Amino acid sequence: MRSLVGLLLAIVLAGCGPTPLSLDDYADSVESLGRTYEDISTGLQRTLHDDLQFEIDDILKEVDQNDPAAVEALAEEALVLTVARTTAFFAGLGDGLHVYRSALGELVPPRSVEAEHDEFIDAMGGVLAGLPGLLAALADIDDFDGLDVAVNGSVFTDAGPRLVAACGRLEQRLIDRGTAVNLRCPA
């Protein structure tokens, strides 16, 4: 008889699943994750801009502006540097977003925001699904126009507005439930 009671108790407990976080604990956790991702993406943007500008300025110092061959070589070197830095930027952004998505997926949201939570995770997945194609396109760049097309025509970039909207809906749902929060939705 005791083993039957134990079995029934185990079945009931197994069906309960993990306990959802309180609304405030969930909001704090998601806000912290958003802050961490924002710090990562801001650092990557700063590195992309500052390093690239420094490297190009350094090359400019050594180029004879009156020598067409030297100017053409500069343009080629600037393209190679820009593609390399842009590739590193998007790879880092993808790594950061993957960590963010994984950590968010570990949270058990309150039922009142579960749909928005799941939508946000799904939107992150849509962006991440476009990353391999973007990185592959960046590997085949042979001019600055191609760089623009690769970035702006990518699934990674196209999925961005859905991510921003899903983040905004989750944030607004939390606010509507009485929790002051800033998820630092990517822009």
N, C-alpha and C positions, 0 to 999 in steps of 0.2 A: 504494500500500500504506500509506504514512504517513497519508494522509487517511482510510483505513478504520480504522486504529488510533486516530486522533484522534476519529473519529466514535463508535467503540465506547467510548472513554474518556469522552467527553462524555455519552453515554447512561447509563453506569454512574454517573458523578458526579451527574447530574441526578436519578437515582432514589434517591440516598442522602439527600437533604434536609438540613436543618440539623441540627447536632449538638446533642443534648439537653444541658442544663446538668447539672453534677454535683448530687447531692442537696443538699450544703451550699450551693452557689451559688444553687440554685433556692430553697431555704428562706430564705436571706438576702434574696433579691429579693422574694419574696412577703411576708415579714415586714416589709420596708421599705415595700412598697405598702400593707399593712394599717395600718402606723403612720401613714402619710400620710393615708389615708382616715379613720382614727380622729381625727386632728388636725382635719381638715376638718369632720367631723360634730360633734365636740365644740365647735368654734368656732361652728358654725351653731346648735347648741342653746343655747349661752351667749348668743349674740346674740339669738336668738328670745326667750329668757326675760328677759334684762336690758333689752333695748330696749323690749319690750312692757310690762314692769312699769314702767319709767321713764315711758313715754308715758301709760299709764293713770293712774299716780300724779299726773302733771302735770295731767291733765284733772280728776281728783278735786279738786285744790286749788281749781279755779275753779267747781265746781258747788255750788249751794245744795241740800243734801241734803233740805231741806224743800219743795222745788219739784218736784212730780211730773213736770212737763214737762221740767225740766232733768235729772232722773234718767233719764227715758226717752231723752233725747237722748244722755246719757252712755253708756247701754247700747248705743245704736245706733253711736256713735262707737267704743266699745270693740270691738264686733263687727267693724266695718270695719278697724280696726287689727289685730285678731287674725287676720282672714282674710288681710290683706295680708302680715303677718309670717309666717304659716303657709305661705302660697303661696311666699314667698321662701325659706323654710326647705327645703321639699320640692324646689323647683327647684334650689337649691344642692346638696342631698343627691344629687339625680339627676345633676347635672353631675359631682360628685365620684365617684359610683359609675361613671359612664360612663368617666371617665379611668382609674379603677382597673381596670375590666373591659378596656379597650383595652390598657393596659400589661400586664396579666396575659396577655392573648391574644398578646402579642408574645413572651412567654417560651416556650422549648421545654423542657417538663418532662422529667425523667427518666422512663423507661418505667414505673418502679415506682409512680409517682404520677399517671400520665397520665389515668387514668379519673377520679380525684378532682379533678384540675385542670380537666378538661373539664366535669365536673358543677358545679363552683363557678362557672365562666364562664357556663354555661347558667342556673344559678340567678340570677345577677346579671341576665342578660337577662330573666328572668321578672319580676323586680322593676322593671326599667326599662320593660318593656312596659306596666306598670300606671301609669306616671307621667303620661302624657297624660290618661288618664281621671280621675286624682285632681286634676290641675290644672284640668281642665274643671269637675269637680264643685265645686271650691273657688270658681270664678268665679260659681257660682249660689247661694251661701249667703245665707240671709236670717234665720237665727237660730243660736244656739249649738248647739242640738240637731242642726241640719243640718250644722254643722261637724263634730261628733262622728261623725255617720253617714257623711259624705264621707270622712273620714280612716280610720275603723275599718272601713268597709265597702268599701274600695277594693282592687282587685287588687294595687296597690303594697304595701299593708299585708298582705294575705293571702299574698303571695309571700315575705314576710319570713322566716317559719319555715323554709322550704326553703333560703333563702340561709344562714341561721345553721347549719342542719344540714350543708349541703354544705361550708361553711367548717370546721366542726368535724371532719368526716370527713377533709378534706385535712390539717388540722393533726394529727389523730391518726395518720394514715398516715405522715406525716413523723416523728412521734415514735416510732412503731413501727419505723421504719427507722433509728432511732438518732440522729436530728437533733433537738436541743432547739430548739423554736420556739414563738413565740406570735404567731399570725396576727391577733390582736385581732379575732376574729370579731364582727361586729355583733350587738348584743343586741336 
